């Protein structure tokens, strides 16, 4: 006797939809987690860069008795001559923004590092004879907070 009911081979539409939904949920979790890890990695890099720059600025101060200006730090030849051992990439944020006078806050301005000086001998930041008595380094983090380092002489300048 021939059976009219044949066993179908394959999956039902409901089974396929359940599998697709489960895969979509897992993919979403992976993407959200990965994005958070990347953000933390960039913030960690910002803190490492600021720490490295801070230690080199303090060493420069110990040798010369003053801190350099922003213009000095933006000149690659000056950095190579005066900040021996500093990775030039430490002056650039993870998203490629060069050090500036104020820390960037994301968006079109990027996440640039901020470097401000006080107690400088010249009024023009581009003056070649400008010597400063204190500085502040700042990096705005993607998590919404900021990371700041100040010179050891903070407060002793004007």
C-alpha positions in Angstrom: 0.0 0.0 0.0 1.3 3.4 -0.9 1.0 6.1 1.7 -0.4 9.4 0.6 1.5 11.2 3.4 5.2 11.5 2.5 7.6 12.6 5.1 8.9 16.0 3.9 12.6 16.7 4.1 13.6 20.2 5.2 12.7 22.9 7.7 9.5 24.6 8.3 9.3 28.4 7.9 8.9 28.8 11.7 12.1 26.8 12.3 14.0 29.0 9.9 12.6 32.2 11.4 13.7 31.1 14.9 17.2 30.4 13.7 17.4 33.8 11.9 16.2 35.6 15.0 18.7 33.8 17.3 21.6 34.6 14.8 20.5 38.3 14.7 20.5 38.6 18.5 23.9 37.0 18.8 25.3 39.3 16.0 23.9 42.4 17.8 25.5 41.3 21.1 28.9 40.8 19.4 28.8 44.2 17.6 27.8 46.1 20.8 30.5 44.4 22.8 33.1 44.9 20.1 32.3 48.7 19.8 32.7 49.1 23.6 36.0 47.3 23.6 37.3 49.5 20.8 36.2 52.7 22.7 38.0 51.5 25.8 41.1 50.7 23.8 41.2 54.2 22.3 40.7 55.8 25.7 43.5 53.7 27.1 45.7 54.8 24.3 44.9 58.4 25.0 45.9 58.0 28.7 49.1 56.2 27.7 50.0 59.1 25.3 49.3 61.8 27.8 51.4 59.9 30.5 54.3 59.5 28.0 54.1 63.2 27.0 53.9 64.3 30.6 57.1 62.4 31.6 59.0 63.8 28.6 57.9 67.3 29.4 59.1 67.0 33.0 62.4 65.6 31.7 62.7 68.6 29.4 61.9 70.9 32.3 64.6 69.3 34.4 67.2 69.8 31.7 66.2 73.3 30.6 64.3 75.0 33.4 61.2 75.7 31.4 58.4 73.9 29.5 58.1 74.1 25.7 55.2 75.9 23.9 52.5 74.3 21.8 54.2 75.6 18.7 57.3 73.6 19.8 55.3 70.4 20.2 53.7 70.9 16.8 57.1 71.1 15.1 58.3 67.6 14.3 62.0 68.6 14.0 61.9 70.3 17.5 60.3 67.2 19.0 62.9 64.9 17.4 65.8 67.1 18.7 64.4 67.9 22.2 62.1 65.0 23.2 64.4 62.0 22.7 62.7 58.7 23.0 59.2 60.1 22.6 57.2 58.3 20.0 55.9 61.1 17.7 52.6 59.2 17.5 52.1 60.2 21.2 51.3 63.7 20.0 48.4 62.4 17.8 45.2 61.0 19.2 44.0 57.5 18.1 41.7 59.1 15.5 44.6 61.1 13.9 44.1 64.5 15.3 47.3 66.5 16.2 47.9 68.1 19.6 46.1 71.5 19.9 45.6 74.3 22.4 42.4 72.7 23.7 41.3 69.1 23.9 38.8 68.1 21.2 35.4 66.7 22.1 34.8 64.4 19.2 32.6 65.2 16.2 34.2 67.1 13.4 36.9 68.4 15.8 38.0 64.9 16.6 39.5 63.9 19.9 42.7 66.0 19.8 44.9 66.3 22.9 45.0 69.7 24.5 48.2 71.4 25.7 48.1 74.8 27.4 50.9 76.6 29.0 51.1 79.4 31.6 53.7 81.7 32.9 55.3 82.2 29.5 58.0 84.8 28.9 56.6 86.0 25.5 53.0 86.8 24.7 53.1 85.1 21.3 52.9 81.3 21.5 55.0 81.1 18.3 57.9 83.0 19.7 61.1 81.0 19.5 62.4 82.4 22.8 59.1 81.6 24.7 59.8 79.8 28.0 56.8 78.6 30.1 56.7 77.8 33.8 53.7 75.3 33.8 51.5 73.3 31.5 48.3 71.2 31.4 47.7 68.3 29.2 44.2 67.0 28.6 42.5 64.3 26.6 38.7 64.1 26.5 37.7 60.4 26.6 34.9 58.8 24.6 33.3 57.6 27.8 32.4 61.2 28.6 35.1 62.0 31.1 38.6 63.6 30.6 42.1 62.7 31.6 44.3 65.6 32.7 48.0 65.9 33.7 49.5 69.1 35.0 53.1 70.1 35.4 54.9 69.5 38.6 55.4 73.2 38.9 51.6 74.0 38.5 50.9 77.0 40.6 54.4 78.3 40.8 54.0 80.2 37.6 51.9 83.3 37.0 
